[in-house]
Amino acid sequence: MEYTISISDVSKLTGFTQRQLRGFHARGYTLTPYLVTCGSISYRRYAKKHLENLKLFKGFLDEGFTLSVASQKAFESQGKEEK
């Protein structure tokens, strides 16, 4: 099984708030994290590939690119054409 971390830990590592991370996922700007369901609640779990995508995304945002362009560039940098 792949090692994963919580949204709280990803927030600390990337500088994005948990709300921002959820929003980016909902709008398709970042890779979809793994969803672990416990009862009726789903938790987001992030693997290394998700964290790398978010760090690339943040770097492009910091350079001044819009959300959609930063997302596209992050996916292209990782060699992924689909989200």
C-alpha angles and dihedrals in degrees: 000000000000119000111248137181134210128259088251092059092045089052091055093046097047104032092236118126119242089248091054091049091052091048094049090051093046091052094045097245094128139032113285109255121225112272116218114193121209110178107312095337125090121206125200115231122189126209128197092273091055092049092049090050091051093048091051090046091051091048092055091046090051089053088059103259120144120253094259095046093045089051093050092048092048091052092046091049090055092047094247122130097182128055 
